[in-house]
Amino acid sequence: CKKCNAPKPLRAHHCRHCGRCIPKMDHHCPWTRNCVSMTTFPHFLRFLVFANMSLWMLGTLLWQRFYSLWEARHMPAYLGPTIEALVGLALTSLICFFTTLALGIMLISTLKSWIFNCTMIEGWELDRHEAVLDRAGRDWWDITGPDGETFRFEKVEFPYDIGFFSNMAQAMGTPNVLLWFFPLAGNPSVSRDNKGSGWTWEENGFNRIEGMWPPPDPEKLRRAARPWPAARRNYGAEL
C-alpha cells in the first residue's frame, strides 16, 4: 500500500479513518468507529438483524398503544393519558420510524452484499466498469498506457461470486447455518503467513485468467501519461 507501506492483499483497501489496510473492506461505520470488513462482517450483520427485529417489536407495541387510545377516544379526557405521556409516545414513535427506516435500508444492502459476496467498494468498482463498457466503441476502447503501449479494454466479470451458499458461508466464516445468527459465534480470521484466508480468494472462473479484478480505470491510465502528480504512480505495474 502506498499510504501505510504494508502488504495489500486482494480485496483490501486503505481506510483513512483507521489508518491501515482493511481486508475485504466494505465501508467504515461511524457509529461503531470501526470498519465493516472480512473479520467484522458477521457481527455487523447480526447487529442489524437483531436491531431490526427489536425495532419491529417496538413498532408493534406502539401500534397496540395507539389502537387502544383510539378505542377509548370517547371516554372523558381525565381517564386517558396525560399530555406528557402523549408527547413521549409521539416522540418514541417518530424515532422508532426513522430508525427502522434507516436500519432497514442498511439491512437490505448488507444482505445483498452477503448473498452476492460483493462489498460496497467492489460494487462501486463494478458500476464504474459497467459505465466504461457502455461507452465501448468510442475513444475509450483502445487505450495507451503510461509505457506507450496500446491495449484493448475488455469486459471483466466479477470473480468472487462463487455461489449462493458458498458466498454466505465464506462471509460468516463457517458453513454451519446455526452459527450464522448465534450472538456469540465467531468470525473469519486473516491468515498470518501472507497466504490463505484474507490473502487469496476463490474465483468463479468466468474470466480468461484469475486476478483480473479490479479492472483498470481507463481515465486513470490516461492521466498517468500527463505531466501532473498522478503520473508518479506506476500504472504499468498495476495494469
Rosetta constraint file for C-alpha pairs under 8 A:
AtomPair CA 1 CA 5 HARMONIC 4.97 0.50
AtomPair CA 1 CA 6 HARMONIC 5.39 0.50
AtomPair CA 1 CA 7 HARMONIC 6.14 0.50
AtomPair CA 1 CA 8 HARMONIC 5.48 0.50
AtomPair CA 1 CA 14 HARMONIC 7.54 0.50
AtomPair CA 1 CA 21 HARMONIC 7.54 0.50
AtomPair CA 2 CA 6 HARMONIC 7.92 0.50
AtomPair CA 3 CA 14 HARMONIC 7.47 0.50
AtomPair CA 4 CA 14 HARMONIC 7.80 0.50
AtomPair CA 4 CA 19 HARMONIC 7.16 0.50
AtomPair CA 4 CA 20 HARMONIC 5.92 0.50
AtomPair CA 4 CA 21 HARMONIC 7.34 0.50
AtomPair CA 6 CA 21 HARMONIC 7.73 0.50
AtomPair CA 8 CA 12 HARMONIC 6.17 0.50
AtomPair CA 8 CA 13 HARMONIC 7.56 0.50
AtomPair CA 8 CA 21 HARMONIC 6.72 0.50
AtomPair CA 9 CA 23 HARMONIC 7.30 0.50
AtomPair CA 9 CA 198 HARMONIC 7.34 0.50
AtomPair CA 9 CA 199 HARMONIC 5.15 0.50
AtomPair CA 9 CA 200 HARMONIC 7.49 0.50
AtomPair CA 10 CA 23 HARMONIC 7.93 0.50
AtomPair CA 10 CA 24 HARMONIC 7.82 0.50
AtomPair CA 10 CA 198 HARMONIC 7.95 0.50
AtomPair CA 10 CA 199 HARMONIC 6.28 0.50
AtomPair CA 10 CA 200 HARMONIC 6.78 0.50
AtomPair CA 10 CA 201 HARMONIC 7.64 0.50
AtomPair CA 11 CA 23 HARMONIC 6.40 0.50
AtomPair CA 11 CA 24 HARMONIC 4.82 0.50
AtomPair CA 11 CA 25 HARMONIC 7.13 0.50
AtomPair CA 12 CA 21 HARMONIC 6.17 0.50
AtomPair CA 12 CA 22 HARMONIC 5.35 0.50
AtomPair CA 12 CA 23 HARMONIC 4.27 0.50
AtomPair CA 12 CA 24 HARMONIC 4.89 0.50
AtomPair CA 12 CA 25 HARMONIC 5.90 0.50
AtomPair CA 13 CA 21 HARMONIC 5.23 0.50
AtomPair CA 13 CA 22 HARMONIC 5.52 0.50
AtomPair CA 13 CA 23 HARMONIC 6.84 0.50
AtomPair CA 13 CA 24 HARMONIC 7.25 0.50
AtomPair CA 13 CA 25 HARMONIC 6.03 0.50
AtomPair CA 14 CA 19 HARMONIC 7.11 0.50
AtomPair CA 14 CA 20 HARMONIC 5.48 0.50
AtomPair CA 14 CA 21 HARMONIC 4.00 0.50
AtomPair CA 14 CA 22 HARMONIC 6.08 0.50
AtomPair CA 15 CA 19 HARMONIC 5.67 0.50
AtomPair CA 15 CA 20 HARMONIC 5.78 0.50
AtomPair CA 15 CA 21 HARMONIC 6.02 0.50
AtomPair CA 15 CA 22 HARMONIC 6.69 0.50
AtomPair CA 15 CA 28 HARMONIC 7.44 0.50
AtomPair CA 15 CA 35 HARMONIC 7.98 0.50
AtomPair CA 16 CA 20 HARMONIC 7.18 0.50
AtomPair CA 17 CA 28 HARMONIC 7.63 0.50
AtomPair CA 18 CA 34 HARMONIC 7.38 0.50
AtomPair CA 18 CA 35 HARMONIC 7.76 0.50
AtomPair CA 22 CA 35 HARMONIC 7.53 0.50
AtomPair CA 22 CA 37 HARMONIC 6.76 0.50
AtomPair CA 23 CA 37 HARMONIC 6.22 0.50
AtomPair CA 23 CA 38 HARMONIC 5.86 0.50
AtomPair CA 23 CA 39 HARMONIC 7.88 0.50
AtomPair CA 23 CA 190 HARMONIC 7.93 0.50
AtomPair CA 23 CA 198 HARMONIC 6.21 0.50
AtomPair CA 24 CA 37 HARMONIC 5.25 0.50
AtomPair CA 24 CA 38 HARMONIC 5.12 0.50
AtomPair CA 24 CA 119 HARMONIC 7.36 0.50
AtomPair CA 24 CA 198 HARMONIC 7.48 0.50
AtomPair CA 25 CA 35 HARMONIC 6.86 0.50
AtomPair CA 25 CA 36 HARMONIC 6.22 0.50
AtomPair CA 25 CA 37 HARMONIC 4.26 0.50
AtomPair CA 25 CA 38 HARMONIC 6.68 0.50
AtomPair CA 25 CA 119 HARMONIC 7.00 0.50
AtomPair CA 25 CA 121 HARMONIC 7.45 0.50
AtomPair CA 26 CA 35 HARMONIC 7.30 0.50
AtomPair CA 26 CA 36 HARMONIC 5.45 0.50
AtomPair CA 26 CA 37 HARMONIC 5.41 0.50
AtomPair CA 26 CA 119 HARMONIC 4.77 0.50
AtomPair CA 26 CA 120 HARMONIC 5.08 0.50
AtomPair CA 26 CA 121 HARMONIC 5.94 0.50
AtomPair CA 27 CA 35 HARMONIC 5.81 0.50
AtomPair CA 27 CA 36 HARMONIC 5.54 0.50
AtomPair CA 27 CA 37 HARMONIC 7.32 0.50
AtomPair CA 27 CA 120 HARMONIC 6.66 0.50
AtomPair CA 27 CA 121 HARMONIC 7.25 0.50
AtomPair CA 28 CA 33 HARMONIC 7.29 0.50
AtomPair CA 28 CA 34 HARMONIC 5.91 0.50
AtomPair CA 28 CA 35 HARMONIC 4.15 0.50
AtomPair CA 28 CA 36 HARMONIC 6.03 0.50
AtomPair CA 29 CA 33 HARMONIC 5.75 0.50
AtomPair CA 29 CA 34 HARMONIC 5.65 0.50
AtomPair CA 29 CA 35 HARMONIC 5.71 0.50
AtomPair CA 29 CA 36 HARMONIC 6.66 0.50
AtomPair CA 30 CA 34 HARMONIC 7.00 0.50
AtomPair CA 35 CA 40 HARMONIC 7.40 0.50
AtomPair CA 36 CA 40 HARMONIC 5.44 0.50
AtomPair CA 36 CA 41 HARMONIC 5.40 0.50
AtomPair CA 36 CA 44 HARMONIC 6.91 0.50
AtomPair CA 37 CA 41 HARMONIC 5.36 0.50
AtomPair CA 38 CA 171 HARMONIC 6.87 0.50
AtomPair CA 38 CA 188 HARMONIC 6.62 0.50
AtomPair CA 38 CA 189 HARMONIC 7.77 0.50
AtomPair CA 38 CA 198 HARMONIC 7.56 0.50
AtomPair CA 39 CA 187 HARMONIC 5.68 0.50
AtomPair CA 39 CA 188 HARMONIC 5.29 0.50
AtomPair CA 39 CA 189 HARMONIC 5.92 0.50
AtomPair CA 39 CA 190 HARMONIC 7.54 0.50
AtomPair CA 40 CA 44 HARMONIC 6.25 0.50
AtomPair CA 40 CA 187 HARMONIC 6.85 0.50
AtomPair CA 41 CA 45 HARMONIC 6.07 0.50
AtomPair CA 41 CA 171 HARMONIC 7.08 0.50
AtomPair CA 41 CA 172 HARMONIC 7.40 0.50
AtomPair CA 41 CA 187 HARMONIC 7.84 0.50
AtomPair CA 42 CA 46 HARMONIC 6.21 0.50
AtomPair CA 42 CA 171 HARMONIC 7.00 0.50
AtomPair CA 42 CA 172 HARMONIC 5.28 0.50
AtomPair CA 42 CA 180 HARMONIC 7.36 0.50
AtomPair CA 42 CA 186 HARMONIC 7.84 0.50
AtomPair CA 42 CA 187 HARMONIC 6.10 0.50
AtomPair CA 43 CA 47 HARMONIC 6.07 0.50
AtomPair CA 43 CA 183 HARMONIC 7.96 0.50
AtomPair CA 43 CA 187 HARMONIC 7.53 0.50
AtomPair CA 44 CA 48 HARMONIC 6.29 0.50
AtomPair CA 45 CA 49 HARMONIC 6.20 0.50
AtomPair CA 45 CA 107 HARMONIC 7.53 0.50
AtomPair CA 45 CA 110 HARMONIC 7.03 0.50
AtomPair CA 45 CA 111 HARMONIC 7.89 0.50
AtomPair CA 46 CA 50 HARMONIC 6.11 0.50
AtomPair CA 46 CA 181 HARMONIC 5.83 0.50
AtomPair CA 46 CA 182 HARMONIC 7.96 0.50
AtomPair CA 46 CA 183 HARMONIC 7.00 0.50
AtomPair CA 47 CA 51 HARMONIC 5.83 0.50
AtomPair CA 48 CA 52 HARMONIC 5.96 0.50
AtomPair CA 48 CA 103 HARMONIC 6.85 0.50
AtomPair CA 48 CA 106 HARMONIC 7.75 0.50
AtomPair CA 48 CA 107 HARMONIC 5.90 0.50
AtomPair CA 49 CA 53 HARMONIC 6.22 0.50
AtomPair CA 49 CA 107 HARMONIC 7.10 0.50
AtomPair CA 50 CA 54 HARMONIC 6.11 0.50
AtomPair CA 51 CA 55 HARMONIC 6.21 0.50
AtomPair CA 51 CA 103 HARMONIC 7.88 0.50
AtomPair CA 52 CA 56 HARMONIC 6.10 0.50
AtomPair CA 52 CA 100 HARMONIC 6.58 0.50
AtomPair CA 52 CA 103 HARMONIC 6.65 0.50
AtomPair CA 52 CA 104 HARMONIC 6.67 0.50
AtomPair CA 53 CA 57 HARMONIC 6.27 0.50
AtomPair CA 54 CA 58 HARMONIC 6.18 0.50
AtomPair CA 55 CA 59 HARMONIC 6.04 0.50
AtomPair CA 55 CA 96 HARMONIC 6.66 0.50
AtomPair CA 55 CA 100 HARMONIC 6.16 0.50
AtomPair CA 56 CA 60 HARMONIC 6.23 0.50
AtomPair CA 56 CA 100 HARMONIC 7.59 0.50
AtomPair CA 57 CA 61 HARMONIC 6.37 0.50
AtomPair CA 58 CA 62 HARMONIC 6.15 0.50
AtomPair CA 58 CA 96 HARMONIC 7.55 0.50
AtomPair CA 59 CA 63 HARMONIC 6.09 0.50
AtomPair CA 59 CA 93 HARMONIC 7.46 0.50
AtomPair CA 59 CA 96 HARMONIC 6.89 0.50
AtomPair CA 59 CA 97 HARMONIC 7.77 0.50
AtomPair CA 60 CA 64 HARMONIC 6.29 0.50
AtomPair CA 61 CA 65 HARMONIC 6.27 0.50
AtomPair CA 62 CA 66 HARMONIC 6.23 0.50
AtomPair CA 62 CA 89 HARMONIC 7.81 0.50
AtomPair CA 62 CA 93 HARMONIC 6.85 0.50
AtomPair CA 63 CA 67 HARMONIC 6.05 0.50
AtomPair CA 64 CA 68 HARMONIC 6.19 0.50
AtomPair CA 65 CA 69 HARMONIC 6.36 0.50
AtomPair CA 66 CA 70 HARMONIC 6.23 0.50
AtomPair CA 67 CA 71 HARMONIC 6.20 0.50
AtomPair CA 68 CA 72 HARMONIC 6.32 0.50
AtomPair CA 69 CA 73 HARMONIC 6.13 0.50
AtomPair CA 69 CA 80 HARMONIC 7.82 0.50
AtomPair CA 72 CA 80 HARMONIC 7.82 0.50
AtomPair CA 75 CA 79 HARMONIC 6.90 0.50
AtomPair CA 75 CA 80 HARMONIC 7.53 0.50
AtomPair CA 76 CA 80 HARMONIC 7.13 0.50
AtomPair CA 77 CA 81 HARMONIC 7.89 0.50
AtomPair CA 81 CA 85 HARMONIC 5.99 0.50
AtomPair CA 81 CA 86 HARMONIC 6.62 0.50
AtomPair CA 82 CA 86 HARMONIC 6.38 0.50
AtomPair CA 83 CA 87 HARMONIC 6.17 0.50
AtomPair CA 84 CA 88 HARMONIC 6.12 0.50
AtomPair CA 85 CA 89 HARMONIC 6.04 0.50
AtomPair CA 86 CA 90 HARMONIC 6.10 0.50
AtomPair CA 87 CA 91 HARMONIC 6.15 0.50
AtomPair CA 88 CA 92 HARMONIC 6.03 0.50
AtomPair CA 89 CA 93 HARMONIC 6.13 0.50
AtomPair CA 90 CA 94 HARMONIC 6.27 0.50
AtomPair CA 91 CA 95 HARMONIC 6.18 0.50
AtomPair CA 92 CA 96 HARMONIC 5.98 0.50
AtomPair CA 93 CA 97 HARMONIC 6.06 0.50
AtomPair CA 94 CA 98 HARMONIC 6.35 0.50
AtomPair CA 95 CA 99 HARMONIC 5.96 0.50
AtomPair CA 96 CA 100 HARMONIC 5.88 0.50
AtomPair CA 97 CA 101 HARMONIC 6.17 0.50
AtomPair CA 98 CA 102 HARMONIC 6.18 0.50
AtomPair CA 99 CA 103 HARMONIC 6.01 0.50
AtomPair CA 100 CA 104 HARMONIC 5.62 0.50
AtomPair CA 101 CA 105 HARMONIC 6.26 0.50
AtomPair CA 102 CA 106 HARMONIC 6.33 0.50
AtomPair CA 103 CA 107 HARMONIC 5.95 0.50
AtomPair CA 104 CA 108 HARMONIC 6.27 0.50
AtomPair CA 105 CA 109 HARMONIC 6.32 0.50
AtomPair CA 106 CA 110 HARMONIC 6.04 0.50
AtomPair CA 107 CA 111 HARMONIC 6.04 0.50
AtomPair CA 108 CA 112 HARMONIC 6.23 0.50
AtomPair CA 109 CA 113 HARMONIC 6.32 0.50
AtomPair CA 110 CA 114 HARMONIC 6.11 0.50
AtomPair CA 111 CA 115 HARMONIC 6.09 0.50
AtomPair CA 112 CA 116 HARMONIC 6.12 0.50
AtomPair CA 112 CA 118 HARMONIC 7.99 0.50
AtomPair CA 113 CA 117 HARMONIC 5.43 0.50
AtomPair CA 113 CA 118 HARMONIC 4.93 0.50
AtomPair CA 113 CA 119 HARMONIC 5.57 0.50
AtomPair CA 113 CA 120 HARMONIC 7.21 0.50
AtomPair CA 114 CA 118 HARMONIC 7.09 0.50
AtomPair CA 114 CA 167 HARMONIC 6.85 0.50
AtomPair CA 114 CA 168 HARMONIC 5.83 0.50
AtomPair CA 114 CA 171 HARMONIC 6.74 0.50
AtomPair CA 115 CA 164 HARMONIC 6.11 0.50
AtomPair CA 115 CA 165 HARMONIC 7.95 0.50
AtomPair CA 115 CA 167 HARMONIC 6.07 0.50
AtomPair CA 115 CA 168 HARMONIC 5.92 0.50
AtomPair CA 116 CA 161 HARMONIC 5.66 0.50
AtomPair CA 116 CA 163 HARMONIC 7.88 0.50
AtomPair CA 116 CA 164 HARMONIC 7.15 0.50
AtomPair CA 116 CA 167 HARMONIC 6.51 0.50
AtomPair CA 117 CA 160 HARMONIC 6.43 0.50
AtomPair CA 117 CA 161 HARMONIC 5.55 0.50
AtomPair CA 117 CA 162 HARMONIC 7.94 0.50
AtomPair CA 117 CA 167 HARMONIC 5.30 0.50
AtomPair CA 117 CA 168 HARMONIC 7.30 0.50
AtomPair CA 117 CA 171 HARMONIC 7.35 0.50
AtomPair CA 118 CA 122 HARMONIC 5.91 0.50
AtomPair CA 118 CA 123 HARMONIC 6.31 0.50
AtomPair CA 118 CA 160 HARMONIC 7.33 0.50
AtomPair CA 118 CA 161 HARMONIC 7.31 0.50
AtomPair CA 119 CA 123 HARMONIC 6.09 0.50
AtomPair CA 120 CA 124 HARMONIC 6.46 0.50
AtomPair CA 121 CA 125 HARMONIC 6.38 0.50
AtomPair CA 122 CA 126 HARMONIC 6.04 0.50
AtomPair CA 122 CA 214 HARMONIC 7.99 0.50
AtomPair CA 123 CA 127 HARMONIC 6.16 0.50
AtomPair CA 124 CA 128 HARMONIC 6.14 0.50
AtomPair CA 125 CA 129 HARMONIC 6.11 0.50
AtomPair CA 125 CA 214 HARMONIC 7.04 0.50
AtomPair CA 126 CA 130 HARMONIC 6.16 0.50
AtomPair CA 126 CA 158 HARMONIC 7.39 0.50
AtomPair CA 127 CA 131 HARMONIC 6.12 0.50
AtomPair CA 128 CA 132 HARMONIC 6.32 0.50
AtomPair CA 129 CA 133 HARMONIC 6.26 0.50
AtomPair CA 129 CA 215 HARMONIC 7.00 0.50
AtomPair CA 129 CA 217 HARMONIC 7.54 0.50
AtomPair CA 130 CA 134 HARMONIC 6.20 0.50
AtomPair CA 131 CA 135 HARMONIC 6.80 0.50
AtomPair CA 132 CA 136 HARMONIC 6.81 0.50
AtomPair CA 132 CA 140 HARMONIC 7.53 0.50
AtomPair CA 133 CA 155 HARMONIC 6.97 0.50
AtomPair CA 135 CA 140 HARMONIC 6.88 0.50
AtomPair CA 135 CA 141 HARMONIC 7.85 0.50
AtomPair CA 136 CA 140 HARMONIC 6.54 0.50
AtomPair CA 136 CA 141 HARMONIC 5.51 0.50
AtomPair CA 137 CA 141 HARMONIC 5.80 0.50
AtomPair CA 139 CA 143 HARMONIC 7.73 0.50
AtomPair CA 140 CA 153 HARMONIC 7.98 0.50
AtomPair CA 140 CA 218 HARMONIC 6.84 0.50
AtomPair CA 141 CA 152 HARMONIC 6.26 0.50
AtomPair CA 141 CA 153 HARMONIC 5.56 0.50
AtomPair CA 142 CA 150 HARMONIC 6.65 0.50
AtomPair CA 142 CA 151 HARMONIC 6.07 0.50
AtomPair CA 142 CA 152 HARMONIC 4.99 0.50
AtomPair CA 142 CA 153 HARMONIC 6.37 0.50
AtomPair CA 143 CA 150 HARMONIC 5.52 0.50
AtomPair CA 143 CA 151 HARMONIC 5.68 0.50
AtomPair CA 143 CA 152 HARMONIC 6.41 0.50
AtomPair CA 143 CA 153 HARMONIC 7.03 0.50
AtomPair CA 143 CA 218 HARMONIC 6.80 0.50
AtomPair CA 143 CA 221 HARMONIC 7.86 0.50
AtomPair CA 143 CA 222 HARMONIC 7.51 0.50
AtomPair CA 144 CA 148 HARMONIC 5.74 0.50
AtomPair CA 144 CA 149 HARMONIC 5.49 0.50
AtomPair CA 144 CA 150 HARMONIC 4.24 0.50
AtomPair CA 144 CA 151 HARMONIC 6.43 0.50
AtomPair CA 144 CA 221 HARMONIC 7.63 0.50
AtomPair CA 144 CA 222 HARMONIC 7.09 0.50
AtomPair CA 145 CA 149 HARMONIC 5.59 0.50
AtomPair CA 145 CA 150 HARMONIC 6.19 0.50
AtomPair CA 145 CA 151 HARMONIC 7.43 0.50
AtomPair CA 145 CA 221 HARMONIC 5.77 0.50
AtomPair CA 145 CA 222 HARMONIC 6.81 0.50
AtomPair CA 145 CA 224 HARMONIC 7.72 0.50
AtomPair CA 145 CA 225 HARMONIC 7.28 0.50
AtomPair CA 145 CA 235 HARMONIC 7.70 0.50
AtomPair CA 145 CA 236 HARMONIC 6.91 0.50
AtomPair CA 146 CA 221 HARMONIC 6.65 0.50
AtomPair CA 146 CA 222 HARMONIC 7.45 0.50
AtomPair CA 146 CA 224 HARMONIC 5.74 0.50
AtomPair CA 146 CA 225 HARMONIC 4.95 0.50
AtomPair CA 146 CA 235 HARMONIC 6.71 0.50
AtomPair CA 146 CA 236 HARMONIC 6.35 0.50
AtomPair CA 147 CA 236 HARMONIC 6.70 0.50
AtomPair CA 153 CA 218 HARMONIC 7.98 0.50
AtomPair CA 156 CA 207 HARMONIC 6.43 0.50
AtomPair CA 156 CA 212 HARMONIC 7.06 0.50
AtomPair CA 156 CA 213 HARMONIC 7.32 0.50
AtomPair CA 156 CA 215 HARMONIC 6.55 0.50
AtomPair CA 157 CA 206 HARMONIC 6.42 0.50
AtomPair CA 157 CA 207 HARMONIC 6.20 0.50
AtomPair CA 158 CA 213 HARMONIC 7.10 0.50
AtomPair CA 159 CA 203 HARMONIC 4.96 0.50
AtomPair CA 159 CA 204 HARMONIC 5.36 0.50
AtomPair CA 159 CA 205 HARMONIC 6.83 0.50
AtomPair CA 159 CA 206 HARMONIC 6.73 0.50
AtomPair CA 159 CA 207 HARMONIC 7.29 0.50
AtomPair CA 159 CA 213 HARMONIC 7.14 0.50
AtomPair CA 160 CA 201 HARMONIC 7.28 0.50
AtomPair CA 160 CA 202 HARMONIC 6.55 0.50
AtomPair CA 160 CA 203 HARMONIC 5.04 0.50
AtomPair CA 160 CA 204 HARMONIC 6.26 0.50
AtomPair CA 161 CA 167 HARMONIC 6.58 0.50
AtomPair CA 161 CA 203 HARMONIC 7.30 0.50
AtomPair CA 161 CA 204 HARMONIC 6.47 0.50
AtomPair CA 162 CA 166 HARMONIC 6.21 0.50
AtomPair CA 162 CA 167 HARMONIC 6.08 0.50
AtomPair CA 162 CA 202 HARMONIC 7.40 0.50
AtomPair CA 162 CA 203 HARMONIC 6.47 0.50
AtomPair CA 162 CA 204 HARMONIC 5.16 0.50
AtomPair CA 163 CA 167 HARMONIC 5.75 0.50
AtomPair CA 164 CA 168 HARMONIC 6.71 0.50
AtomPair CA 165 CA 169 HARMONIC 6.10 0.50
AtomPair CA 166 CA 170 HARMONIC 5.95 0.50
AtomPair CA 166 CA 175 HARMONIC 7.88 0.50
AtomPair CA 167 CA 171 HARMONIC 6.31 0.50
AtomPair CA 168 CA 172 HARMONIC 6.20 0.50
AtomPair CA 169 CA 173 HARMONIC 5.87 0.50
AtomPair CA 169 CA 174 HARMONIC 5.23 0.50
AtomPair CA 169 CA 175 HARMONIC 4.68 0.50
AtomPair CA 169 CA 176 HARMONIC 7.65 0.50
AtomPair CA 170 CA 174 HARMONIC 6.64 0.50
AtomPair CA 170 CA 175 HARMONIC 7.61 0.50
AtomPair CA 171 CA 188 HARMONIC 7.46 0.50
AtomPair CA 172 CA 180 HARMONIC 6.19 0.50
AtomPair CA 172 CA 187 HARMONIC 6.21 0.50
AtomPair CA 172 CA 188 HARMONIC 6.68 0.50
AtomPair CA 173 CA 186 HARMONIC 7.77 0.50
AtomPair CA 173 CA 187 HARMONIC 5.55 0.50
AtomPair CA 173 CA 188 HARMONIC 4.48 0.50
AtomPair CA 174 CA 179 HARMONIC 7.59 0.50
AtomPair CA 174 CA 180 HARMONIC 7.66 0.50
AtomPair CA 174 CA 188 HARMONIC 7.95 0.50
AtomPair CA 176 CA 180 HARMONIC 6.99 0.50
AtomPair CA 177 CA 181 HARMONIC 7.92 0.50
AtomPair CA 178 CA 182 HARMONIC 6.85 0.50
AtomPair CA 179 CA 185 HARMONIC 5.85 0.50
AtomPair CA 180 CA 185 HARMONIC 7.21 0.50
AtomPair CA 181 CA 185 HARMONIC 7.57 0.50
AtomPair CA 189 CA 197 HARMONIC 7.07 0.50
AtomPair CA 189 CA 198 HARMONIC 7.53 0.50
AtomPair CA 190 CA 197 HARMONIC 5.37 0.50
AtomPair CA 190 CA 198 HARMONIC 4.92 0.50
AtomPair CA 190 CA 199 HARMONIC 7.63 0.50
AtomPair CA 191 CA 195 HARMONIC 6.47 0.50
AtomPair CA 191 CA 196 HARMONIC 5.93 0.50
AtomPair CA 191 CA 197 HARMONIC 5.16 0.50
AtomPair CA 191 CA 198 HARMONIC 6.34 0.50
AtomPair CA 191 CA 199 HARMONIC 7.38 0.50
AtomPair CA 194 CA 199 HARMONIC 6.25 0.50
AtomPair CA 195 CA 199 HARMONIC 5.07 0.50
AtomPair CA 195 CA 200 HARMONIC 6.30 0.50
AtomPair CA 196 CA 200 HARMONIC 5.46 0.50
AtomPair CA 196 CA 201 HARMONIC 7.96 0.50
AtomPair CA 197 CA 201 HARMONIC 7.48 0.50
AtomPair CA 203 CA 210 HARMONIC 7.14 0.50
AtomPair CA 205 CA 209 HARMONIC 7.50 0.50
AtomPair CA 205 CA 210 HARMONIC 7.14 0.50
AtomPair CA 207 CA 212 HARMONIC 7.55 0.50
AtomPair CA 216 CA 220 HARMONIC 7.98 0.50
AtomPair CA 216 CA 221 HARMONIC 7.69 0.50
AtomPair CA 216 CA 239 HARMONIC 6.39 0.50
AtomPair CA 217 CA 221 HARMONIC 6.44 0.50
AtomPair CA 218 CA 222 HARMONIC 6.17 0.50
AtomPair CA 219 CA 223 HARMONIC 6.19 0.50
AtomPair CA 220 CA 224 HARMONIC 6.15 0.50
AtomPair CA 221 CA 225 HARMONIC 7.13 0.50
AtomPair CA 221 CA 235 HARMONIC 6.57 0.50
AtomPair CA 222 CA 226 HARMONIC 7.19 0.50
AtomPair CA 223 CA 228 HARMONIC 7.95 0.50
AtomPair CA 223 CA 230 HARMONIC 6.67 0.50
AtomPair CA 223 CA 231 HARMONIC 6.84 0.50
AtomPair CA 224 CA 228 HARMONIC 7.99 0.50
AtomPair CA 224 CA 230 HARMONIC 5.67 0.50
AtomPair CA 224 CA 231 HARMONIC 4.16 0.50
AtomPair CA 224 CA 232 HARMONIC 7.50 0.50
AtomPair CA 224 CA 233 HARMONIC 7.16 0.50
AtomPair CA 224 CA 235 HARMONIC 6.90 0.50
AtomPair CA 225 CA 231 HARMONIC 6.01 0.50
AtomPair CA 226 CA 230 HARMONIC 7.92 0.50
AtomPair CA 226 CA 231 HARMONIC 6.33 0.50
AtomPair CA 227 CA 231 HARMONIC 6.43 0.50
AtomPair CA 234 CA 238 HARMONIC 6.54 0.50
AtomPair CA 235 CA 239 HARMONIC 5.94 0.50
